[in-house]
């Protein structure tokens, strides 16, 4: 479903746009009463558009809107106006209360999970191989068709594999299937429930729920209040931005576009990626294999959080290098003391990373591309009408390549080769947390000693993050095109490498 623009995407965009409009127009607390009318604006009239009830649609929109403002989700048994506590978010500072990823329970379809299902394609064949191979006798023939006793079924899938008509399928809840941490279970009503002790906030459940029942909290309102204040706010733009806002949003339009939203200026996080590359290359050369059996990259927060949760005994093998987001934030604040920094990227997990005590002073806000698209819509920004600004330079092609799977490891290898051209560097990568878990399990078992390991929580890399807009392949092609026009090829040529030591302090 990723990369297909659906009604779920459209609703989310409308919610973000309305919240952004509310924030830009906000003057005092009484303006928050406009929240009451937004669900009626998005779903007008008396007839439902997407679900059985117009009242249910609006109830879901109210909670979606609250989450987009950074407020807490309320369950269906809580009686309170949508504006409850809204005054708390009308500030120009970070506002966030866990959990980050939320299930709007009354929007959840309570999808069947892990069920072997006989479809209408069953022909009731004479051979009935499905029944013959079932190891627990869960399949019987009723009214000429196969029937599976779910109480006996062990979900081995043998029946599905032998059916000559492919009439038996394994039904799995989309959010569960997308979660590489096995963090989603069912509540007493069969609805999705997130185990936040396991969750690493990668957002893949959010991106794959076809009912729009899972949403993360946003800081749109707080960012806009900061923009409206006297303090300058700089946008730190992740490398995955290439192609995200459509064909008219070219690199030459990036600075004017974000300035149209009220940002003071824009800095490429690919510059921070170059600095991260330099540090990880240094770590690898100094530590592998003499001090560490292998080294894993550090830039994906969901990957590194997963490693620390599931494999604490080898967590020291995750590079200690600061992430591109943090390095870019520190760089901006060194250059512009007293400013605030908003990281604009594809990732839900970056919101949690920015809340760490050691990082809060470097990054003030995190917004996804999807959320920022709502801001562009709220301000009626027409990219075609913006002037060109050809000053977005300074990052290497390798730094911009961090956005795609394999890009981080490739950048580190190229950096090492610049200094040690004869050194052999073995690399293995994984994308998607399920495969990342397998990679680390094998590394723990000694299968990847001496290797540089790259892990990306999102299949395809950052271009597939939960907050992205465009199809993954299309975004990856845009990143490659942006890499090709870079002034420098590798991190060793970075104009900022001499200040790396200063930023790490």
N, C-alpha and C positions, 0 to 999 in steps of 0.2 A: 504493500500500500504506500510505501515511502515514495515520494516524488510525484504522486498523483494528487492534484488539487481537488479536494472534496468539500462537502458541506461542513465537515468538522473544521477544516482549515479556515473556511470562510467565516464561520461563527467566531472562531478564536480571533481572527483579524478584526472583525467588527468590534468585539469586546475590547481589544487593545486600543483600537482607534478611539472608541468612546471614552475609555479611561484617560487616554492622552488628551483628548479635547477637554474633558473635565479638569484635568491638571493644568493645562495652559490657561483656562478661563478662571481658575480658582483664585479667589481673593480672601474669603473668610469662611468660617465653618458653615454658614447657612447655604453656601454654594454646593455643599455636599448633598443637599436634598435632591439635586438633579439625578442622583444615583437611582432614585425611585422610578424615574421615567425611562431610563435606558433600556430595560428589558422590553418595554412596549415599543420602543423605537426600532429595536432589532427584530422583534416578532410582533408586527402590528396586526390589528383586527381581532376577530373572534375565533378564527379557524387555525388550528395548529399547522405547522409547515413540515416539521421533521418527526415529531412523535405523536402519540395518540391524543395528548392533551395540551392545549395552549398554556394552561396553568402550570403544567409540569415543565414545559419548555422555558417559561419565564422564571420558574423557581431555580432551574439549573443555571440559567444566565445570571441570576443574582449571586449565586455562589461562585461562578466563574469570574464575575466582575470583582467580587471581594478578594479572591485569590490574586487577580491581576493587580490589585492595589496593595498586595502584601498583607492583607488581613487574614484572619483565621477562618477556616471552613466551619459551617454549622450543619448539624445533622437535621433530618426532617422533623425531629421531635422538639426542636428548639424554636420557641416563638419569640421573634425579635425582628425589628425592621432591618432592611439591608444596610442601613447606615450605622448600625451598631458598631461603636468603636472606630468609626471611619476617621474621626478627628486625629487619631493617633498616627495615621499615615500621612497627614498633611504637614510633613516636615522635609527639610532639605538635607537629611542625613540618612544613613543606612537604617532600614526598618525591616526586620525579619524575625519571625518566631517559628521554630520548627514545629511540625515537619515541613520540609520543602515540597515534596511530592505528595499530593492528596488525591484520594478517590472520592468523587462526589457520588455517594452511595445511591441516591435515587436516580442517577443517570446511568448507573451500571446495569447492563443487560443480564447479569448473572449467567454468563455464558457457560455451557457445559465444558467441563475440564477433564481431560484424560479419559475420554469415553470412546470405545470402539462402536461405531455406528453403521448399521446396515442401511444403505441408501436405496432409492427407488430403482437403481440400476440392477438390483438383484433379479436374476432370471429364474430362480428356483431350480437350478440345474440338477440333473440326475446324479452327477458325481459328488456334489456338495463337498468339495475338498476342504472348505473352511471348517466343516464339522469334523472331518477326519484328522486334521492336524491340531485341533484345539487340545492342549495338554490337560485341561481341567474340566472338559465336558460342558463348557458354558454355552455351546451352540446347539440349538435344536431347529427342526424344520416345522414351521407353523403356517398353515394355509399356503403351502407351496413356497414359502420364503424363509430365508435364514433369520433366526432370532437369537440375540445374544443376551444371556442373563448377566446383567452388570454386577450382581452380587458375587458371581463366581469368576468373572473375567479378570485375568491378571495383566491385561494390556500388553501382552507379548508381541502382538502384531502379526502373528503367523497366519491368521485367517486372511488378513488384508493382503499379505504377500502372495498367497496362492490363488486368490479369487481371479478367475479368468476374465471377469467383467470389471475388475477394479471397483466393485460395488461396496466394499467395506473400507471405511476411512476412520482414521484416528482424529477425533475432535479434541482440540486443545485450545484453551482460552488464549486469545492473541497476546494479552499482556503477560501471561505466564510464559508463553513460548518465547517472548522477546527478552524476558528477564534472565540474565546470566548468573544471577545470585540466588535463585530459588527463593526470592523474597516475597512472592505473592501467594497468598492462600485464599480460602473462601471463608466468609463469616457465616453466621447461622442461617442467613437467607440465601446463601450461594453467591453473594456478591464479592467482588475482589477486595482484598484487604492486604495492605502492605506491612510487612514485618520490618520496621525501621531500624532494628538492630542489624539486619542483614543488608538493607538497601544502601547503595552507594550513590544514589541520585543521578544515575546516568541518563534517566529520562526515556529509555527505550520503551517502557510500558506506556508512557504518555504518547509517544509518537506512533505506537501501533494499536492503540485502542480505537476501534472503528465507531464507537459511540461517544467519543469525546468526554468520557467519564473520569479521566485522570488528568490532572492539571498541576502545574507547579506555581509557586508564588512568584510575583514579579515586583520590580521596584520602579515601574514607569512613573508613578505619581511622585515618588521621592526625587528621582533624577530631574524631572521637570521643575520641581520646586527649587532644586539646587541651581538649575540653569537660570531661573528667574531671579535668583539672589544676586548679590554683588560679587560673589566669589566665582572666578572663572572655572568652568568644567571642561576638561579635555576628554575626548573620546579616544580610547585605545582600541583599534580595530583589528580583530583576529584575521589571520591569513585566509581563512575559509570564506571571507566576505566576497571573494571573486565570483561574480555572476549571481549572487544571492538576490539582489534587488532588480533583476531583469537586465535586458540588453542595453537599455539606456543609461544604466548606472555603471559607467566605465571608471577606471582608476582616475581619470582626469576630473570626474565629477564628485569624487569622494569627499574632498575637503569642502567644496561649496555646499554639497548636500547636507553634511552634518552641521555646518555653520547655519544652514537654513533652519535647523531644529533648535538652534541657540547655543550649540557647543562653541567654545572658544577656538578650538583647533582640533586636529586629528593627528594621531601618531600610529604608524603600523606596528602591531605586535610582532610582526616578522623581524623587527629590529631586536626585540627581546628574545626571539627564537634564535637569532644568530649568537647572542650572548649565552643563552642556554646551551647551544651546541658547543661553544668553546669550553664551557665548564664541564659538560658531560664527556667531551673528548679527553680533557685533562684527567677527569676521574677514572675513565676507563684505562688509559695508558698507565696511570700511577698505581691502580689497584688490582687489575685483572691480568693474570691469575694469582699474583703473589699474595694479595691480601683478601681478595674476594673470588669465589669460584666463577662468578659471572656478574654482569651489571645490567640492570634494567632501566629503561628511560623513565623520566619523572614527570613529563609534561601533562599527561592525562590524569586528572585527579581521581576519576572513578576507577581506573586501572590500579593506581598506587594505593587507593583506599581498600580495594578488593584484596590486593596482595597483603596488606597489613592485617586485614580481618581474618583471612583464610590461611595465610602462610607466615605467621609472625616470626618463625625461626629464620626465615631468609629475607625478612623485610629490610635488613641492612644492605641487601644487594640492590635495592632501588636507589638510583642516583640521588644524592643530596642536593643536586643543582636546583636553584630556584626556577620556577616555571617561567615561560615567556611572558605570561600575564603579569606576574609579580615584578620581573625585571623591567618590563616596559613601564609599569606604574611607578617604580622607584626612579627610573630615568626621567619621566615627566615631572615628578615632584622635585627632583634635583634641579631641573632646568627652570621650573616655574614654582618656586616656594609659595605655599599658601593656597594652591589650587586643589581642586578635586578631580578624581579620575573615574570615568565610567568605562569598564571593559565591555565591548560590544562583540559578541561571538556566537558560536553555534551550540554552546554547552550549558546544560542545566547544572552539572556538577560544579562548574566554576563558581556558582552562587554560594555553594557550601565552602569551597576553597577560600573565597574572599572573606568569609566570616571567621576564619581562624584568627586567634588572638595575635599571632605573629605577622599577619598579613593585612589586618584591618586598616593600618595606617598607609598601606601602599595602594589599595584599591577600595574606593568608596562605594561603588555600585557595580552591578553586573546586569546587563540586559542581553537577551538573545536577538538574533536577526528578526525573528518573527515578531517580537515585541516592538522593535524599532520600526518595522514596517508599519505598524499601527500608528507610530508617531509621525512617520512621513505622510500617512493618509490623513491624520488629524490636521496637519499643517498644509495639506494640499500641495506638497512639494512635487513639481514636475521636473524630472531629471533632464529632459530635453531642453528645457528653458534655462538651465543653469549654465554659467560660464565654465570653460575648461580651466583647470589649474594643474599644471604639469610638474608640481613640486613634490609629489609623493614618492620620494626616492630615499635610499639609505639602507634598505633591507636587501639581503642577497636572495638569489633564486632559491637556494636551499632553505633559507628561513621561511620563504613563502610556501615552500613545499611541505612544511609541517602539517598543512591542512589535510593531506591525504595519507592513507595507510602506507607505511614504508618510508615516508618522507623524513621522519625524525632520525631513524637509524641511518638512512642514506646521507643525511647532513653530517652526522657525527663521523661516519666512515670517511667522507670527503675531507672533513677537517683534519682527521688524523693523518690521512694520506698526504696532505699538504706538507706536514712536518716529517712524517715517517713513511716515505713512499714505498718502502719495501716491507712494511709491517702487514701481516695477514690479519684481517679482522673477520671473524665468523659472525654472521647475523641470522637471527630467526625472529619472525614477527607473528603477531596474532591480532585479529580484529574481531570484536564482539566478545563480551565477557565470558561466555561459555568456552570459547577457544582460548581465551587468555588464561582461564583456570587450568586448562589442560597443559598449556605451555609452562606455567609455573610449577605444576605438579611434576612434570618431566624434568624441569630445571632443579627442583628440590631433590629429585632422584639421581642427579648427577649427569643427566643426558646432555646438558648444554654448558658444561664447564668450559670457560674461556670465551664464551659467547657474549655478544651485545644483544639484548632482547628488547624488542619494542612491543608495547601493548597499547591497543586502542580499544576503548570500551564500545565504540560505535562501529558497526560493520562498514568499512569504506574509509574510516578515519573521521576527522572533525567535520568534513563536508557532509557527513551523515548524522550530525548531532541532532538532539531532540528539538533544538530551536532553529533549525535550518528551514529554508523555504523551497529551494529548487531541487530537481531530481539529482541524485548522487552523481551519476555519470556526467551529467551536464556541468555540475559544479566542479568536478575533478578536471574536466577539460578546460574550464575557465581558469582554474588555478595554474594549470600547465602553461596556459597562454600568458598569464601574469608573470610566471617564473621566467619565461623566455625574454622578457623586456627588462629584466633586472640589470642594474649597472654592474653589480658584482655577482659572481657565480656561487662562491662559498663563504662561510662564516669567517674564515681567516682574513678575508678582505674587508671585514666590517669597519666602518668609520668609527664605531663606538667601542671597539674591543679594549681600548686603553683605559676605559673607565669601569670595566667589569669588576675589578677588585673593590672599587669604591662603592658600587651598588650592593655588593655582597655583605657589607658591614652593617 
